[in-house]
Amino acid sequence: MLQMLCSINFRLLVVYRFFVLIKSYTNFKQGYILLNCYFLAHQCT
C-alpha cells in the first residue's frame, strides 16, 4: 500500500518538478522548491 502511494507521489513530483523547472527561470524561489522536490523524490524511491 505504501509502495503504491509512493509511486503515485513520485509521478506527481516528476510532473511538478518539470512545471517548477520552467518557472525557476524567472523565480529563484521556485528553483529552491525544485531541489526540495528532487530530494523528496529520491527519498521516496
mmCIF entry with sequence, helices, sheets and N, C-alpha, C, O atoms, coordinates in Angstrom:
data_MODEL
# 
_entry.id   MODEL 
# 
_entity.id                         1 
_entity.type                       polymer 
_entity.pdbx_number_of_molecules   1 
# 
_entity_poly.entity_id                      1 
_entity_poly.type                           'polypeptide(L)' 
_entity_poly.nstd_linkage                   no 
_entity_poly.nstd_monomer                   no 
_entity_poly.pdbx_seq_one_letter_code       MLQMLCSINFRLLVVYRFFVLIKSYTNFKQGYILLNCYFLAHQCT 
_entity_poly.pdbx_seq_one_letter_code_can   MLQMLCSINFRLLVVYRFFVLIKSYTNFKQGYILLNCYFLAHQCT 
_entity_poly.pdbx_strand_id                 A 
# 
loop_
_entity_poly_seq.entity_id 
_entity_poly_seq.num 
_entity_poly_seq.mon_id 
_entity_poly_seq.hetero 
1 1  MET n 
1 2  LEU n 
1 3  GLN n 
1 4  MET n 
1 5  LEU n 
1 6  CYS n 
1 7  SER n 
1 8  ILE n 
1 9  ASN n 
1 10 PHE n 
1 11 ARG n 
1 12 LEU n 
1 13 LEU n 
1 14 VAL n 
1 15 VAL n 
1 16 TYR n 
1 17 ARG n 
1 18 PHE n 
1 19 PHE n 
1 20 VAL n 
1 21 LEU n 
1 22 ILE n 
1 23 LYS n 
1 24 SER n 
1 25 TYR n 
1 26 THR n 
1 27 ASN n 
1 28 PHE n 
1 29 LYS n 
1 30 GLN n 
1 31 GLY n 
1 32 TYR n 
1 33 ILE n 
1 34 LEU n 
1 35 LEU n 
1 36 ASN n 
1 37 CYS n 
1 38 TYR n 
1 39 PHE n 
1 40 LEU n 
1 41 ALA n 
1 42 HIS n 
1 43 GLN n 
1 44 CYS n 
1 45 THR n 
# 
_struct_asym.id          A 
_struct_asym.entity_id   1 
# 
loop_
_struct_conf.conf_type_id 
_struct_conf.id 
_struct_conf.pdbx_PDB_helix_id 
_struct_conf.beg_label_comp_id 
_struct_conf.beg_label_asym_id 
_struct_conf.beg_label_seq_id 
_struct_conf.pdbx_beg_PDB_ins_code 
_struct_conf.end_label_comp_id 
_struct_conf.end_label_asym_id 
_struct_conf.end_label_seq_id 
_struct_conf.pdbx_end_PDB_ins_code 
_struct_conf.beg_auth_comp_id 
_struct_conf.beg_auth_asym_id 
_struct_conf.beg_auth_seq_id 
_struct_conf.end_auth_comp_id 
_struct_conf.end_auth_asym_id 
_struct_conf.end_auth_seq_id 
_struct_conf.pdbx_PDB_helix_class 
_struct_conf.details 
_struct_conf.pdbx_PDB_helix_length 
HELX_P HELX_P1 AA1 LEU A 2  ? LYS A 23 ? LEU A 2  LYS A 23 1 ? 22 
HELX_P HELX_P2 AA2 PHE A 28 ? CYS A 44 ? PHE A 28 CYS A 44 1 ? 17 
# 
_struct_conf_type.id          HELX_P 
_struct_conf_type.criteria    ? 
_struct_conf_type.reference   ? 
# 
loop_
_atom_site.group_PDB 
_atom_site.id 
_atom_site.type_symbol 
_atom_site.label_atom_id 
_atom_site.label_alt_id 
_atom_site.label_comp_id 
_atom_site.label_asym_id 
_atom_site.label_entity_id 
_atom_site.label_seq_id 
_atom_site.pdbx_PDB_ins_code 
_atom_site.Cartn_x 
_atom_site.Cartn_y 
_atom_site.Cartn_z 
_atom_site.occupancy 
_atom_site.B_iso_or_equiv 
_atom_site.pdbx_formal_charge 
_atom_site.auth_seq_id 
_atom_site.auth_comp_id 
_atom_site.auth_asym_id 
_atom_site.auth_atom_id 
_atom_site.pdbx_PDB_model_num 
ATOM 1   N N  . MET A 1 1  ? 0.834  -1.205 0.000   1.00 0.00 ? 1  MET A N  1 
ATOM 2   C CA . MET A 1 1  ? 0.000  0.000  0.000   1.00 0.00 ? 1  MET A CA 1 
ATOM 3   C C  . MET A 1 1  ? 0.875  1.264  0.000   1.00 0.00 ? 1  MET A C  1 
ATOM 4   O O  . MET A 1 1  ? 0.662  2.194  -0.777  1.00 0.00 ? 1  MET A O  1 
ATOM 5   N N  . LEU A 1 2  ? 1.854  1.258  0.891   1.00 0.00 ? 2  LEU A N  1 
ATOM 6   C CA . LEU A 1 2  ? 2.759  2.400  0.986   1.00 0.00 ? 2  LEU A CA 1 
ATOM 7   C C  . LEU A 1 2  ? 3.558  2.569  -0.302  1.00 0.00 ? 2  LEU A C  1 
ATOM 8   O O  . LEU A 1 2  ? 3.798  3.687  -0.758  1.00 0.00 ? 2  LEU A O  1 
ATOM 9   N N  . GLN A 1 3  ? 3.963  1.448  -0.875  1.00 0.00 ? 3  GLN A N  1 
ATOM 10  C CA . GLN A 1 3  ? 4.726  1.472  -2.135  1.00 0.00 ? 3  GLN A CA 1 
ATOM 11  C C  . GLN A 1 3  ? 3.898  2.099  -3.255  1.00 0.00 ? 3  GLN A C  1 
ATOM 12  O O  . GLN A 1 3  ? 4.423  2.843  -4.084  1.00 0.00 ? 3  GLN A O  1 
ATOM 13  N N  . MET A 1 4  ? 2.605  1.793  -3.272  1.00 0.00 ? 4  MET A N  1 
ATOM 14  C CA . MET A 1 4  ? 1.721  2.310  -4.300  1.00 0.00 ? 4  MET A CA 1 
ATOM 15  C C  . MET A 1 4  ? 1.551  3.823  -4.152  1.00 0.00 ? 4  MET A C  1 
ATOM 16  O O  . MET A 1 4  ? 1.605  4.560  -5.137  1.00 0.00 ? 4  MET A O  1 
ATOM 17  N N  . LEU A 1 5  ? 1.348  4.273  -2.924  1.00 0.00 ? 5  LEU A N  1 
ATOM 18  C CA . LEU A 1 5  ? 1.221  5.700  -2.660  1.00 0.00 ? 5  LEU A CA 1 
ATOM 19  C C  . LEU A 1 5  ? 2.505  6.419  -3.040  1.00 0.00 ? 5  LEU A C  1 
ATOM 20  O O  . LEU A 1 5  ? 2.482  7.524  -3.582  1.00 0.00 ? 5  LEU A O  1 
ATOM 21  N N  . CYS A 1 6  ? 3.617  5.775  -2.746  1.00 0.00 ? 6  CYS A N  1 
ATOM 22  C CA . CYS A 1 6  ? 4.921  6.337  -3.047  1.00 0.00 ? 6  CYS A CA 1 
ATOM 23  C C  . CYS A 1 6  ? 5.081  6.517  -4.555  1.00 0.00 ? 6  CYS A C  1 
ATOM 24  O O  . CYS A 1 6  ? 5.605  7.532  -5.015  1.00 0.00 ? 6  CYS A O  1 
ATOM 25  N N  . SER A 1 7  ? 4.630  5.534  -5.312  1.00 0.00 ? 7  SER A N  1 
ATOM 26  C CA . SER A 1 7  ? 4.737  5.584  -6.763  1.00 0.00 ? 7  SER A CA 1 
ATOM 27  C C  . SER A 1 7  ? 3.900  6.727  -7.335  1.00 0.00 ? 7  SER A C  1 
ATOM 28  O O  . SER A 1 7  ? 4.337  7.439  -8.238  1.00 0.00 ? 7  SER A O  1 
ATOM 29  N N  . ILE A 1 8  ? 2.701  6.890  -6.801  1.00 0.00 ? 8  ILE A N  1 
ATOM 30  C CA . ILE A 1 8  ? 1.822  7.973  -7.248  1.00 0.00 ? 8  ILE A CA 1 
ATOM 31  C C  . ILE A 1 8  ? 2.442  9.324  -6.916  1.00 0.00 ? 8  ILE A C  1 
ATOM 32  O O  . ILE A 1 8  ? 2.456  10.235 -7.743  1.00 0.00 ? 8  ILE A O  1 
ATOM 33  N N  . ASN A 1 9  ? 2.956  9.440  -5.690  1.00 0.00 ? 9  ASN A N  1 
ATOM 34  C CA . ASN A 1 9  ? 3.593  10.683 -5.267  1.00 0.00 ? 9  ASN A CA 1 
ATOM 35  C C  . ASN A 1 9  ? 4.803  10.995 -6.127  1.00 0.00 ? 9  ASN A C  1 
ATOM 36  O O  . ASN A 1 9  ? 5.045  12.150 -6.474  1.00 0.00 ? 9  ASN A O  1 
ATOM 37  N N  . PHE A 1 10 ? 5.562  9.963  -6.469  1.00 0.00 ? 10 PHE A N  1 
ATOM 38  C CA . PHE A 1 10 ? 6.751  10.149 -7.298  1.00 0.00 ? 10 PHE A CA 1 
ATOM 39  C C  . PHE A 1 10 ? 6.378  10.710 -8.668  1.00 0.00 ? 10 PHE A C  1 
ATOM 40  O O  . PHE A 1 10 ? 7.046  11.606 -9.183  1.00 0.00 ? 10 PHE A O  1 
ATOM 41  N N  . ARG A 1 11 ? 5.315  10.179 -9.248  1.00 0.00 ? 11 ARG A N  1 
ATOM 42  C CA . ARG A 1 11 ? 4.873  10.655 -10.565 1.00 0.00 ? 11 ARG A CA 1 
ATOM 43  C C  . ARG A 1 11 ? 4.398  12.100 -10.492 1.00 0.00 ? 11 ARG A C  1 
ATOM 44  O O  . ARG A 1 11 ? 4.675  12.901 -11.385 1.00 0.00 ? 11 ARG A O  1 
ATOM 45  N N  . LEU A 1 12 ? 3.685  12.423 -9.424  1.00 0.00 ? 12 LEU A N  1 
ATOM 46  C CA . LEU A 1 12 ? 3.219  13.797 -9.243  1.00 0.00 ? 12 LEU A CA 1 
ATOM 47  C C  . LEU A 1 12 ? 4.402  14.741 -9.079  1.00 0.00 ? 12 LEU A C  1 
ATOM 48  O O  . LEU A 1 12 ? 4.399  15.851 -9.611  1.00 0.00 ? 12 LEU A O  1 
ATOM 49  N N  . LEU A 1 13 ? 5.413  14.293 -8.339  1.00 0.00 ? 13 LEU A N  1 
ATOM 50  C CA . LEU A 1 13 ? 6.598  15.112 -8.119  1.00 0.00 ? 13 LEU A CA 1 
ATOM 51  C C  . LEU A 1 13 ? 7.362  15.342 -9.416  1.00 0.00 ? 13 LEU A C  1 
ATOM 52  O O  . LEU A 1 13 ? 7.886  16.431 -9.649  1.00 0.00 ? 13 LEU A O  1 
ATOM 53  N N  . VAL A 1 14 ? 7.425  14.317 -10.256 1.00 0.00 ? 14 VAL A N  1 
ATOM 54  C CA . VAL A 1 14 ? 8.120  14.451 -11.542 1.00 0.00 ? 14 VAL A CA 1 
ATOM 55  C C  . VAL A 1 14 ? 7.429  15.515 -12.396 1.00 0.00 ? 14 VAL A C  1 
ATOM 56  O O  . VAL A 1 14 ? 8.087  16.364 -12.998 1.00 0.00 ? 14 VAL A O  1 
ATOM 57  N N  . VAL A 1 15 ? 6.110  15.461 -12.442 1.00 0.00 ? 15 VAL A N  1 
ATOM 58  C CA . VAL A 1 15 ? 5.346  16.452 -13.208 1.00 0.00 ? 15 VAL A CA 1 
ATOM 59  C C  . VAL A 1 15 ? 5.519  17.835 -12.587 1.00 0.00 ? 15 VAL A C  1 
ATOM 60  O O  . VAL A 1 15 ? 5.713  18.828 -13.289 1.00 0.00 ? 15 VAL A O  1 
ATOM 61  N N  . TYR A 1 16 ? 5.446  17.880 -11.254 1.00 0.00 ? 16 TYR A N  1 
ATOM 62  C CA . TYR A 1 16 ? 5.591  19.145 -10.540 1.00 0.00 ? 16 TYR A CA 1 
ATOM 63  C C  . TYR A 1 16 ? 6.992  19.717 -10.729 1.00 0.00 ? 16 TYR A C  1 
ATOM 64  O O  . TYR A 1 16 ? 7.161  20.924 -10.906 1.00 0.00 ? 16 TYR A O  1 
ATOM 65  N N  . ARG A 1 17 ? 7.989  18.845 -10.690 1.00 0.00 ? 17 ARG A N  1 
ATOM 66  C CA . ARG A 1 17 ? 9.373  19.264 -10.893 1.00 0.00 ? 17 ARG A CA 1 
ATOM 67  C C  . ARG A 1 17 ? 9.547  19.908 -12.267 1.00 0.00 ? 17 ARG A C  1 
ATOM 68  O O  . ARG A 1 17 ? 10.204 20.940 -12.402 1.00 0.00 ? 17 ARG A O  1 
ATOM 69  N N  . PHE A 1 18 ? 8.950  19.287 -13.282 1.00 0.00 ? 18 PHE A N  1 
ATOM 70  C CA . PHE A 1 18 ? 9.042  19.810 -14.646 1.00 0.00 ? 18 PHE A CA 1 
ATOM 71  C C  . PHE A 1 18 ? 8.380  21.183 -14.745 1.00 0.00 ? 18 PHE A C  1 
ATOM 72  O O  . PHE A 1 18 ? 8.905  22.091 -15.390 1.00 0.00 ? 18 PHE A O  1 
ATOM 73  N N  . PHE A 1 19 ? 7.217  21.322 -14.097 1.00 0.00 ? 19 PHE A N  1 
ATOM 74  C CA . PHE A 1 19 ? 6.494  22.590 -14.084 1.00 0.00 ? 19 PHE A CA 1 
ATOM 75  C C  . PHE A 1 19 ? 7.309  23.661 -13.372 1.00 0.00 ? 19 PHE A C  1 
ATOM 76  O O  . PHE A 1 19 ? 7.423  24.789 -13.852 1.00 0.00 ? 19 PHE A O  1 
ATOM 77  N N  . VAL A 1 20 ? 7.872  23.303 -12.230 1.00 0.00 ? 20 VAL A N  1 
ATOM 78  C CA . VAL A 1 20 ? 8.671  24.240 -11.444 1.00 0.00 ? 20 VAL A CA 1 
ATOM 79  C C  . VAL A 1 20 ? 9.953  24.619 -12.184 1.00 0.00 ? 20 VAL A C  1 
ATOM 80  O O  . VAL A 1 20 ? 10.425 25.752 -12.093 1.00 0.00 ? 20 VAL A O  1 
ATOM 81  N N  . LEU A 1 21 ? 10.506 23.657 -12.914 1.00 0.00 ? 21 LEU A N  1 
ATOM 82  C CA . LEU A 1 21 ? 11.731 23.914 -13.671 1.00 0.00 ? 21 LEU A CA 1 
ATOM 83  C C  . LEU A 1 21 ? 11.526 25.057 -14.664 1.00 0.00 ? 21 LEU A C  1 
ATOM 84  O O  . LEU A 1 21 ? 12.401 25.906 -14.832 1.00 0.00 ? 21 LEU A O  1 
ATOM 85  N N  . ILE A 1 22 ? 10.369 25.072 -15.315 1.00 0.00 ? 22 ILE A N  1 
ATOM 86  C CA . ILE A 1 22 ? 10.039 26.140 -16.259 1.00 0.00 ? 22 ILE A CA 1 
ATOM 87  C C  . ILE A 1 22 ? 9.915  27.473 -15.520 1.00 0.00 ? 22 ILE A C  1 
ATOM 88  O O  . ILE A 1 22 ? 10.391 28.506 -15.991 1.00 0.00 ? 22 ILE A O  1 
ATOM 89  N N  . LYS A 1 23 ? 9.271  27.431 -14.359 1.00 0.00 ? 23 LYS A N  1 
ATOM 90  C CA . LYS A 1 23 ? 9.061  28.633 -13.567 1.00 0.00 ? 23 LYS A CA 1 
ATOM 91  C C  . LYS A 1 23 ? 10.365 29.163 -12.981 1.00 0.00 ? 23 LYS A C  1 
ATOM 92  O O  . LYS A 1 23 ? 10.531 30.370 -12.807 1.00 0.00 ? 23 LYS A O  1 
ATOM 93  N N  . SER A 1 24 ? 11.286 28.254 -12.679 1.00 0.00 ? 24 SER A N  1 
ATOM 94  C CA . SER A 1 24 ? 12.516 28.627 -11.981 1.00 0.00 ? 24 SER A CA 1 
ATOM 95  C C  . SER A 1 24 ? 13.384 29.601 -12.778 1.00 0.00 ? 24 SER A C  1 
ATOM 96  O O  . SER A 1 24 ? 14.248 30.269 -12.210 1.00 0.00 ? 24 SER A O  1 
ATOM 97  N N  . TYR A 1 25 ? 13.161 29.681 -14.074 1.00 0.00 ? 25 TYR A N  1 
ATOM 98  C CA . TYR A 1 25 ? 13.933 30.613 -14.887 1.00 0.00 ? 25 TYR A CA 1 
ATOM 99  C C  . TYR A 1 25 ? 13.619 32.056 -14.517 1.00 0.00 ? 25 TYR A C  1 
ATOM 100 O O  . TYR A 1 25 ? 14.455 32.942 -14.694 1.00 0.00 ? 25 TYR A O  1 
ATOM 101 N N  . THR A 1 26 ? 12.409 32.293 -14.002 1.00 0.00 ? 26 THR A N  1 
ATOM 102 C CA . THR A 1 26 ? 12.013 33.651 -13.646 1.00 0.00 ? 26 THR A CA 1 
ATOM 103 C C  . THR A 1 26 ? 11.865 33.840 -12.142 1.00 0.00 ? 26 THR A C  1 
ATOM 104 O O  . THR A 1 26 ? 11.659 34.959 -11.673 1.00 0.00 ? 26 THR A O  1 
ATOM 105 N N  . ASN A 1 27 ? 11.969 32.756 -11.386 1.00 0.00 ? 27 ASN A N  1 
ATOM 106 C CA . ASN A 1 27 ? 11.785 32.858 -9.941  1.00 0.00 ? 27 ASN A CA 1 
ATOM 107 C C  . ASN A 1 27 ? 12.737 31.909 -9.226  1.00 0.00 ? 27 ASN A C  1 
ATOM 108 O O  . ASN A 1 27 ? 12.585 30.691 -9.310  1.00 0.00 ? 27 ASN A O  1 
ATOM 109 N N  . PHE A 1 28 ? 13.713 32.465 -8.527  1.00 0.00 ? 28 PHE A N  1 
ATOM 110 C CA . PHE A 1 28 ? 14.721 31.657 -7.840  1.00 0.00 ? 28 PHE A CA 1 
ATOM 111 C C  . PHE A 1 28 ? 14.103 30.778 -6.761  1.00 0.00 ? 28 PHE A C  1 
ATOM 112 O O  . PHE A 1 28 ? 14.554 29.656 -6.532  1.00 0.00 ? 28 PHE A O  1 
ATOM 113 N N  . LYS A 1 29 ? 13.068 31.291 -6.099  1.00 0.00 ? 29 LYS A N  1 
ATOM 114 C CA . LYS A 1 29 ? 12.418 30.535 -5.035  1.00 0.00 ? 29 LYS A CA 1 
ATOM 115 C C  . LYS A 1 29 ? 11.819 29.245 -5.582  1.00 0.00 ? 29 LYS A C  1 
ATOM 116 O O  . LYS A 1 29 ? 11.840 28.214 -4.909  1.00 0.00 ? 29 LYS A O  1 
ATOM 117 N N  . GLN A 1 30 ? 11.287 29.297 -6.797  1.00 0.00 ? 30 GLN A N  1 
ATOM 118 C CA . GLN A 1 30 ? 10.739 28.103 -7.431  1.00 0.00 ? 30 GLN A CA 1 
ATOM 119 C C  . GLN A 1 30 ? 11.844 27.088 -7.681  1.00 0.00 ? 30 GLN A C  1 
ATOM 120 O O  . GLN A 1 30 ? 11.619 25.882 -7.589  1.00 0.00 ? 30 GLN A O  1 
ATOM 121 N N  . GLY A 1 31 ? 13.028 27.576 -7.995  1.00 0.00 ? 31 GLY A N  1 
ATOM 122 C CA . GLY A 1 31 ? 14.175 26.697 -8.198  1.00 0.00 ? 31 GLY A CA 1 
ATOM 123 C C  . GLY A 1 31 ? 14.546 25.977 -6.906  1.00 0.00 ? 31 GLY A C  1 
ATOM 124 O O  . GLY A 1 31 ? 14.960 24.818 -6.929  1.00 0.00 ? 31 GLY A O  1 
ATOM 125 N N  . TYR A 1 32 ? 14.394 26.674 -5.778  1.00 0.00 ? 32 TYR A N  1 
ATOM 126 C CA . TYR A 1 32 ? 14.665 26.072 -4.472  1.00 0.00 ? 32 TYR A CA 1 
ATOM 127 C C  . TYR A 1 32 ? 13.662 24.957 -4.193  1.00 0.00 ? 32 TYR A C  1 
ATOM 128 O O  . TYR A 1 32 ? 14.027 23.908 -3.663  1.00 0.00 ? 32 TYR A O  1 
ATOM 129 N N  . ILE A 1 33 ? 12.407 25.184 -4.548  1.00 0.00 ? 33 ILE A N  1 
ATOM 130 C CA . ILE A 1 33 ? 11.365 24.165 -4.397  1.00 0.00 ? 33 ILE A CA 1 
ATOM 131 C C  . ILE A 1 33 ? 11.685 22.965 -5.282  1.00 0.00 ? 33 ILE A C  1 
ATOM 132 O O  . ILE A 1 33 ? 11.448 21.821 -4.894  1.00 0.00 ? 33 ILE A O  1 
ATOM 133 N N  . LEU A 1 34 ? 12.222 23.230 -6.466  1.00 0.00 ? 34 LEU A N  1 
ATOM 134 C CA . LEU A 1 34 ? 12.613 22.163 -7.387  1.00 0.00 ? 34 LEU A CA 1 
ATOM 135 C C  . LEU A 1 34 ? 13.623 21.231 -6.732  1.00 0.00 ? 34 LEU A C  1 
ATOM 136 O O  . LEU A 1 34 ? 13.520 20.011 -6.857  1.00 0.00 ? 34 LEU A O  1 
ATOM 137 N N  . LEU A 1 35 ? 14.595 21.801 -6.039  1.00 0.00 ? 35 LEU A N  1 
ATOM 138 C CA . LEU A 1 35 ? 15.603 20.998 -5.348  1.00 0.00 ? 35 LEU A CA 1 
ATOM 139 C C  . LEU A 1 35 ? 14.961 20.160 -4.255  1.00 0.00 ? 35 LEU A C  1 
ATOM 140 O O  . LEU A 1 35 ? 15.292 18.985 -4.093  1.00 0.00 ? 35 LEU A O  1 
ATOM 141 N N  . ASN A 1 36 ? 14.037 20.764 -3.499  1.00 0.00 ? 36 ASN A N  1 
ATOM 142 C CA . ASN A 1 36 ? 13.341 20.038 -2.440  1.00 0.00 ? 36 ASN A CA 1 
ATOM 143 C C  . ASN A 1 36 ? 12.564 18.858 -3.008  1.00 0.00 ? 36 ASN A C  1 
ATOM 144 O O  . ASN A 1 36 ? 12.589 17.764 -2.444  1.00 0.00 ? 36 ASN A O  1 
ATOM 145 N N  . CYS A 1 37 ? 11.877 19.076 -4.117  1.00 0.00 ? 37 CYS A N  1 
ATOM 146 C CA . CYS A 1 37 ? 11.110 18.012 -4.768  1.00 0.00 ? 37 CYS A CA 1 
ATOM 147 C C  . CYS A 1 37 ? 12.040 16.901 -5.246  1.00 0.00 ? 37 CYS A C  1 
ATOM 148 O O  . CYS A 1 37 ? 11.696 15.721 -5.168  1.00 0.00 ? 37 CYS A O  1 
ATOM 149 N N  . TYR A 1 38 ? 13.207 17.276 -5.735  1.00 0.00 ? 38 TYR A N  1 
ATOM 150 C CA . TYR A 1 38 ? 14.183 16.299 -6.223  1.00 0.00 ? 38 TYR A CA 1 
ATOM 151 C C  . TYR A 1 38 ? 14.622 15.368 -5.101  1.00 0.00 ? 38 TYR A C  1 
ATOM 152 O O  . TYR A 1 38 ? 14.680 14.151 -5.278  1.00 0.00 ? 38 TYR A O  1 
ATOM 153 N N  . PHE A 1 39 ? 14.932 15.955 -3.936  1.00 0.00 ? 39 PHE A N  1 
ATOM 154 C CA . PHE A 1 39 ? 15.378 15.144 -2.809  1.00 0.00 ? 39 PHE A CA 1 
ATOM 155 C C  . PHE A 1 39 ? 14.243 14.298 -2.245  1.00 0.00 ? 39 PHE A C  1 
ATOM 156 O O  . PHE A 1 39 ? 14.456 13.152 -1.850  1.00 0.00 ? 39 PHE A O  1 
ATOM 157 N N  . LEU A 1 40 ? 13.041 14.860 -2.207  1.00 0.00 ? 40 LEU A N  1 
ATOM 158 C CA . LEU A 1 40 ? 11.878 14.117 -1.722  1.00 0.00 ? 40 LEU A CA 1 
ATOM 159 C C  . LEU A 1 40 ? 11.611 12.907 -2.607  1.00 0.00 ? 40 LEU A C  1 
ATOM 160 O O  . LEU A 1 40 ? 11.292 11.825 -2.114  1.00 0.00 ? 40 LEU A O  1 
ATOM 161 N N  . ALA A 1 41 ? 11.741 13.097 -3.904  1.00 0.00 ? 41 ALA A N  1 
ATOM 162 C CA . ALA A 1 41 ? 11.502 12.009 -4.850  1.00 0.00 ? 41 ALA A CA 1 
ATOM 163 C C  . ALA A 1 41 ? 12.517 10.882 -4.651  1.00 0.00 ? 41 ALA A C  1 
ATOM 164 O O  . ALA A 1 41 ? 12.175 9.706  -4.772  1.00 0.00 ? 41 ALA A O  1 
ATOM 165 N N  . HIS A 1 42 ? 13.754 11.243 -4.348  1.00 0.00 ? 42 HIS A N  1 
ATOM 166 C CA . HIS A 1 42 ? 14.780 10.223 -4.156  1.00 0.00 ? 42 HIS A CA 1 
ATOM 167 C C  . HIS A 1 42 ? 14.622 9.507  -2.822  1.00 0.00 ? 42 HIS A C  1 
ATOM 168 O O  . HIS A 1 42 ? 14.993 8.340  -2.699  1.00 0.00 ? 42 HIS A O  1 
ATOM 169 N N  . GLN A 1 43 ? 14.075 10.192 -1.823  1.00 0.00 ? 43 GLN A N  1 
ATOM 170 C CA . GLN A 1 43 ? 13.802 9.553  -0.537  1.00 0.00 ? 43 GLN A CA 1 
ATOM 171 C C  . GLN A 1 43 ? 12.683 8.531  -0.696  1.00 0.00 ? 43 GLN A C  1 
ATOM 172 O O  . GLN A 1 43 ? 12.664 7.495  -0.031  1.00 0.00 ? 43 GLN A O  1 
ATOM 173 N N  . CYS A 1 44 ? 11.761 8.843  -1.584  1.00 0.00 ? 44 CYS A N  1 
ATOM 174 C CA . CYS A 1 44 ? 10.591 8.000  -1.789  1.00 0.00 ? 44 CYS A CA 1 
ATOM 175 C C  . CYS A 1 44 ? 10.957 6.679  -2.466  1.00 0.00 ? 44 CYS A C  1 
ATOM 176 O O  . CYS A 1 44 ? 10.382 5.640  -2.141  1.00 0.00 ? 44 CYS A O  1 
ATOM 177 N N  . THR A 1 45 ? 11.893 6.710  -3.390  1.00 0.00 ? 45 THR A N  1 
ATOM 178 C CA . THR A 1 45 ? 12.193 5.509  -4.165  1.00 0.00 ? 45 THR A CA 1 
ATOM 179 C C  . THR A 1 45 ? 13.220 4.603  -3.536  1.00 0.00 ? 45 THR A C  1 
ATOM 180 O O  . THR A 1 45 ? 13.552 3.560  -4.100  1.00 0.00 ? 45 THR A O  1 
# 
